[in-house]
Amino acid sequence: MAQPAADSSAKSRDADSEFHFDDTWKPRFNPWIIAFTVTLATFMEALDSSIANVALPHIAGSLGASYSEATWVLTSYLVSNAIVLPISGWIANRIGRKRFYMSCVVAFTICSFLCGLATSLGMLVIFRVVQGAAGGGLQPSERAILADTFAPEKRSVAFALYGMAVVVAPAIGPTIGGWITDNYDWRWIFFLNIPVGIVSIFLTSRIVEDPPYLKKLQKKAGSIDGIGLGLLAVTIGALQIMLDKGQERDWFGSNLIITLAIVVVVGIVAFLWRELTTEHPIIDLSLYRSRNFSATQLVMLVIGAALYATTVMIPQFLQEVMGYTATQAGMVLSLGGLTLIFLLPIVGFLGQKFDPRAMICFGFAWVSFGIWRISDMNLSISFWDAASWRVLMVIGMPFLFVPISVMSYVGVPQEKNNEVSGLTALARNIGGSLGISFISTMLVRRAQVHQAYLGAHVYAGDFNYRVMQQGLNHTLQHRGFSPAQAAGGAMGRMYEMMIQQANVLAYIDTVHALVILTVCLIPIGYLMKKPRYRTRQAAAHVE
């Protein structure tokens, strides 16, 4: 009589709040050896997503291309990377995760070598497309491997190590890229990946293994949904190009952007219809029925937007407004990266003891405060002022990244781990593209608004205007300029000052917009359900 009651009680539990994990399988090697092995290649890929940014002028000059054309070195990588991310779980389930992961490392390493040997921009872009596609399978595969290797209650520490790869690497990438480019040659940015890739391939082949449930999934794999795959590739590709080129083409003032927007909307609708009606979908949309999974995707989107937006905004301000070199601006971000390296393991251990929902709320509150502090920017800041902004902001990032990485698997069947990893990585990358596109547009548009406002308040009859003009005029004449030259120079200098002030105000407006976005998400942690970890063996004893 007790058995039915127990069964009824078990069935009544909410699937979103209870985590079933098969602990009957154990990897042959120590989990931390496996974690280090897969993190190695992921760090390489995450570093490559940003390391080439500061080398674009050198690449353009070396290959006889314009700077605008050279940006396709970045865009091509991001587009192909984003296309593979959501289908990486599907591919891993079909051919085996270890085989898929090793194939990605091999392809990434070979393409890195070919990128370094490229003799034209066209060759470089083609190799970057393949390199980006290979890199798109590395991050999701590592997350899924960690999720299967570590028990649910121990995953926070493992994901802290993963966070050091995917969060720290893009932050220090521009600094490393700038140093290599200044002291050697831009080609070494790509050659740097070759020894790392060889070591990763060697270790992976001997240490990493697929759990039994993945082998069963391979045998049950259905036919390829070619239509769904094509729709997904076209939609994500169009979205990435639209976000990357939107501001440059004046958004919907450009026929190209309008066409891409139509492709994105039609593609999304067609893809959703296809996935809901086909027998073997590329992406299991039923995952989004889980409250925790849906919420974590939203949070990852915002984390990506905030992280990438500030990663671009701070060095851009320092270089364009303050006159810093690329290496100096990169050093500001690197200090934040060092802070993350120190904090992520600590937060990983804290994640085993504290409610992840509370950590998420605290993380958003701290990140909001850190971003708000950036609004103190002015033309008199020092290097250490800028470095402190970045350090203060990233303190809150581990409190978001670690618990979200854990919570994204709560309530999801273990055989869906590969898909969860791919979709979560896609959310972060799309968020990054949205964040960069947002600040690019905001900075240009708000600078124009402030320039018009400041210009309207500058006129010859204003007392302060006359005092400044006379002071500059007098200074220039003392330096040997004629009265006419001094008058023209004074006007030019005042115009430059106005442009600088308008740019600073535009940066401050952009920071305030990011603060509003993150503040709104402070309570989102408690919209999720707290996980109650329960192994299947324990469940068997209960029943």
SVG drawing of the C-alpha trace seen along z (x, -y; Angstrom):
<svg xmlns="http://www.w3.org/2000/svg" viewBox="-2 -90 61 92">
<polyline fill="none" stroke="black" stroke-width="0.4" points="0.0,0.0 2.9,-2.4 4.3,-2.0 1.4,-3.7 1.4,-6.6 5.2,-7.0 4.7,-7.0 1.9,-9.5 4.0,-11.8 7.0,-11.5 4.9,-12.3 3.4,-15.4 6.7,-17.0 7.5,-19.8 10.0,-18.7 11.5,-22.2 12.6,-22.1 14.1,-18.6 17.2,-17.4 17.6,-13.8 21.2,-12.7 22.4,-9.2 25.4,-8.6 25.8,-4.9 28.4,-5.9 31.7,-7.4 34.5,-8.7 37.8,-6.7 39.9,-9.8 39.7,-12.4 36.9,-14.9 39.3,-17.8 41.7,-16.4 38.8,-16.2 37.8,-19.7 41.3,-21.1 41.5,-19.2 38.3,-20.5 38.9,-24.0 42.2,-24.3 40.6,-24.3 37.6,-26.4 40.0,-29.1 41.8,-29.1 38.5,-29.6 37.2,-32.3 40.5,-34.1 40.4,-34.0 37.0,-35.7 38.5,-39.0 42.3,-38.7 42.2,-39.9 40.2,-43.1 43.2,-45.3 45.2,-43.8 42.6,-44.8 44.6,-47.9 47.7,-45.7 45.8,-43.0 44.2,-45.5 47.5,-47.1 49.3,-43.7 46.7,-42.3 45.9,-45.4 42.4,-45.9 40.5,-48.8 39.7,-48.7 36.0,-48.3 36.7,-45.2 39.0,-43.8 36.1,-43.8 34.8,-40.7 37.7,-38.9 35.6,-39.4 32.1,-39.2 32.7,-36.0 34.0,-34.3 31.0,-35.4 28.4,-34.5 29.6,-30.9 30.2,-30.5 26.6,-31.5 25.2,-29.2 26.9,-26.1 26.1,-26.9 22.4,-25.9 22.9,-22.7 26.1,-21.6 24.0,-19.5 22.1,-17.8 25.4,-17.0 27.0,-15.7 24.0,-13.4 24.3,-12.0 28.0,-11.3 29.1,-11.2 30.2,-14.2 33.9,-13.2 34.2,-12.7 32.4,-16.0 34.6,-17.8 37.9,-16.4 36.8,-17.2 36.2,-20.8 39.6,-21.1 41.3,-19.6 39.5,-21.9 40.1,-24.9 43.8,-24.2 44.3,-23.5 42.3,-26.7 44.4,-28.7 47.5,-27.6 45.9,-28.5 44.8,-31.9 48.3,-32.7 49.5,-31.7 46.7,-33.6 48.0,-35.8 44.7,-37.7 41.7,-38.9 39.4,-36.5 41.5,-33.5 41.6,-34.8 37.8,-35.3 37.2,-31.8 39.5,-30.2 37.9,-32.3 34.4,-31.0 35.5,-27.4 37.5,-28.3 34.4,-30.0 32.2,-27.0 34.7,-24.7 34.9,-27.0 31.1,-27.0 31.2,-23.4 33.8,-23.8 32.1,-25.9 28.8,-23.9 30.6,-20.6 32.7,-21.6 29.6,-22.7 27.9,-19.4 31.0,-17.3 31.3,-19.1 27.6,-18.6 27.9,-14.9 31.3,-14.6 30.3,-16.4 27.4,-15.6 24.8,-18.5 25.7,-19.7 29.4,-20.0 28.9,-21.7 29.3,-25.3 33.1,-24.8 33.4,-23.1 31.5,-25.9 33.7,-28.5 36.7,-26.9 34.6,-27.1 33.8,-30.7 37.5,-31.5 37.8,-30.4 34.7,-32.1 34.7,-35.3 38.4,-36.0 39.7,-35.1 37.7,-37.7 38.7,-40.3 42.5,-39.7 42.3,-39.0 42.8,-42.6 45.8,-43.0 47.5,-39.9 46.6,-40.7 48.0,-44.2 51.2,-43.1 51.8,-40.4 51.0,-42.7 53.2,-45.5 56.2,-43.3 56.0,-40.5 53.4,-40.1 49.6,-39.7 50.0,-36.2 51.3,-35.0 47.8,-35.7 46.7,-32.6 49.9,-30.6 49.5,-30.8 46.6,-28.4 48.6,-25.5 50.5,-24.2 47.4,-24.6 45.3,-22.7 47.9,-19.8 48.0,-19.4 44.2,-19.5 43.8,-16.8 46.3,-14.6 44.7,-14.9 41.1,-14.6 41.8,-11.4 43.0,-9.7 41.0,-11.3 37.5,-12.3 34.8,-9.7 31.1,-9.6 28.7,-8.4 26.5,-5.4 23.3,-7.5 25.0,-9.3 25.8,-6.0 22.2,-5.1 21.2,-8.4 23.5,-7.8 21.7,-4.5 18.3,-6.2 19.2,-9.3 16.6,-10.1 17.0,-11.5 18.6,-14.9 16.1,-17.8 17.8,-19.6 15.1,-22.2 15.3,-23.2 19.0,-23.3 19.0,-25.6 16.4,-27.9 18.4,-28.2 21.7,-28.9 20.1,-31.6 18.3,-33.3 21.2,-33.4 23.6,-34.5 21.3,-37.3 20.8,-38.4 24.5,-38.6 25.3,-40.5 22.4,-42.9 23.6,-43.6 27.2,-44.0 26.6,-46.3 23.5,-48.1 25.0,-51.3 27.6,-51.4 24.7,-51.3 22.4,-53.6 20.1,-50.8 16.7,-51.0 18.0,-53.7 19.8,-50.9 18.1,-48.5 20.6,-45.8 19.5,-46.1 15.8,-46.1 16.3,-43.0 18.2,-41.2 15.5,-42.2 12.8,-40.7 14.9,-37.5 15.3,-37.3 11.6,-37.7 10.4,-35.3 13.2,-32.9 12.3,-32.8 8.6,-32.2 9.4,-29.5 11.9,-27.8 9.6,-27.7 6.8,-26.2 9.2,-23.6 10.6,-22.6 7.1,-22.2 5.8,-20.0 8.8,-17.8 9.4,-14.4 13.1,-15.0 13.7,-18.7 17.2,-20.3 16.3,-22.1 13.9,-20.8 11.7,-23.8 10.0,-22.0 13.0,-22.9 11.6,-26.5 8.6,-25.2 10.9,-24.9 10.7,-28.1 14.3,-27.9 15.7,-27.2 13.8,-30.1 14.9,-32.5 18.5,-31.4 18.5,-32.1 17.2,-35.6 19.9,-36.2 22.6,-34.8 21.4,-37.2 21.8,-40.2 25.1,-39.0 26.5,-38.8 25.1,-42.2 26.6,-43.9 29.9,-42.1 30.6,-42.6 29.2,-46.2 31.5,-47.4 34.4,-45.4 34.1,-47.4 32.9,-50.7 35.7,-51.3 38.7,-50.8 36.9,-52.7 36.5,-55.7 40.1,-55.5 41.4,-55.4 39.1,-57.8 38.5,-60.4 41.5,-60.1 44.1,-59.1 45.3,-55.8 47.1,-53.3 45.5,-49.9 47.9,-48.2 47.2,-50.7 43.4,-50.4 43.7,-46.6 45.6,-46.7 42.6,-48.3 40.4,-45.3 43.2,-42.8 43.0,-44.0 39.4,-43.0 40.3,-39.7 42.8,-39.1 40.0,-39.9 37.8,-37.3 40.5,-34.7 40.7,-35.3 37.0,-35.4 35.5,-32.6 36.9,-29.7 35.7,-31.4 32.2,-31.9 32.3,-28.3 32.8,-27.1 30.2,-29.5 27.7,-28.1 27.7,-24.8 26.5,-26.5 24.2,-29.3 20.9,-29.6 21.8,-30.2 18.8,-32.5 20.1,-34.8 23.5,-34.8 21.9,-35.9 20.1,-38.8 23.2,-39.9 25.2,-39.6 22.8,-41.8 22.7,-44.4 26.5,-44.5 26.9,-44.6 24.3,-47.5 26.4,-49.4 29.6,-48.7 28.2,-49.9 26.7,-53.0 30.2,-53.9 31.4,-54.1 29.2,-57.1 31.9,-59.1 33.9,-59.2 35.3,-62.6 38.3,-64.0 40.4,-64.1 40.3,-60.4 43.5,-58.4 44.4,-54.9 43.7,-53.6 40.2,-55.3 39.3,-53.4 40.8,-50.2 38.8,-50.5 35.5,-50.8 36.2,-47.5 37.3,-45.7 34.3,-46.9 31.9,-45.8 33.3,-42.3 33.2,-41.5 29.5,-40.8 29.9,-38.7 30.9,-35.4 27.8,-35.7 25.8,-35.6 27.7,-33.3 28.3,-30.4 24.8,-29.9 23.2,-30.5 25.4,-27.8 24.2,-25.5 20.5,-26.5 20.3,-26.1 20.3,-22.3 17.7,-22.2 14.6,-20.3 16.1,-19.3 16.6,-15.5 20.2,-14.5 20.1,-13.4 19.3,-17.1 22.6,-18.4 24.2,-18.9 21.3,-21.0 21.1,-23.1 24.8,-23.9 24.5,-24.9 21.5,-27.1 23.0,-28.8 26.2,-29.6 24.1,-31.0 22.1,-33.3 25.3,-34.7 26.8,-35.3 23.6,-36.9 23.5,-39.0 27.0,-40.1 26.1,-41.1 23.1,-43.0 25.1,-44.8 27.8,-45.9 25.3,-47.0 23.3,-48.9 26.3,-50.9 27.6,-51.6 24.2,-53.1 23.7,-54.9 27.1,-56.5 26.7,-58.0 23.1,-59.1 23.5,-60.6 26.7,-62.4 24.8,-64.1 22.1,-65.1 24.5,-66.6 26.6,-68.3 23.4,-70.0 22.5,-71.0 26.0,-72.4 26.3,-74.1 23.0,-75.9 24.4,-77.4 27.6,-78.6 27.3,-82.1 29.5,-85.2 27.6,-87.2 28.1,-84.8 30.5,-86.1 32.1,-82.7 32.6,-82.1 34.3,-85.4 36.6,-84.8 37.7,-81.4 38.1,-82.6 40.3,-85.5 42.4,-83.3 43.1,-80.8 43.7,-83.6 46.2,-85.2 48.0,-81.9 48.4,-81.1 49.7,-84.5 52.4,-84.0 53.4,-80.9 54.1,-82.8 50.8,-82.6 49.5,-85.7 46.3,-87.3 44.3,-85.7 45.8,-82.3 45.3,-82.6 41.6,-83.5 41.1,-80.5 43.0,-78.2 41.0,-79.3 37.8,-78.6 39.0,-75.2 40.2,-74.3 36.8,-75.3 35.0,-73.2 37.2,-70.2 36.4,-70.7 32.7,-70.8 32.9,-67.5 34.8,-65.9 32.2,-67.0 29.4,-65.7 31.1,-62.3 31.6,-62.1 28.0,-62.9 27.0,-60.2 29.1,-57.6 27.4,-58.6 23.9,-58.2 24.8,-54.8 26.0,-53.7 22.8,-54.9 20.8,-52.8 22.8,-49.7 22.2,-50.3 18.5,-50.5 18.6,-47.1 20.5,-45.3 18.5,-46.9 15.3,-45.6 16.7,-42.0 17.8,-42.1 14.7,-40.2 14.8,-37.6 16.6,-35.0 13.5,-34.5 11.4,-33.9 13.3,-30.6 12.7,-27.5 15.3,-26.4 16.9,-23.1 16.5,-20.1 19.3,-17.7 18.4,-14.0 20.3,-11.2 18.5,-8.3 20.0,-5.9 18.6,-8.0 15.2,-8.1 15.3,-4.3 15.8,-4.0 12.9,-6.4 10.6,-4.5"/>
</svg>
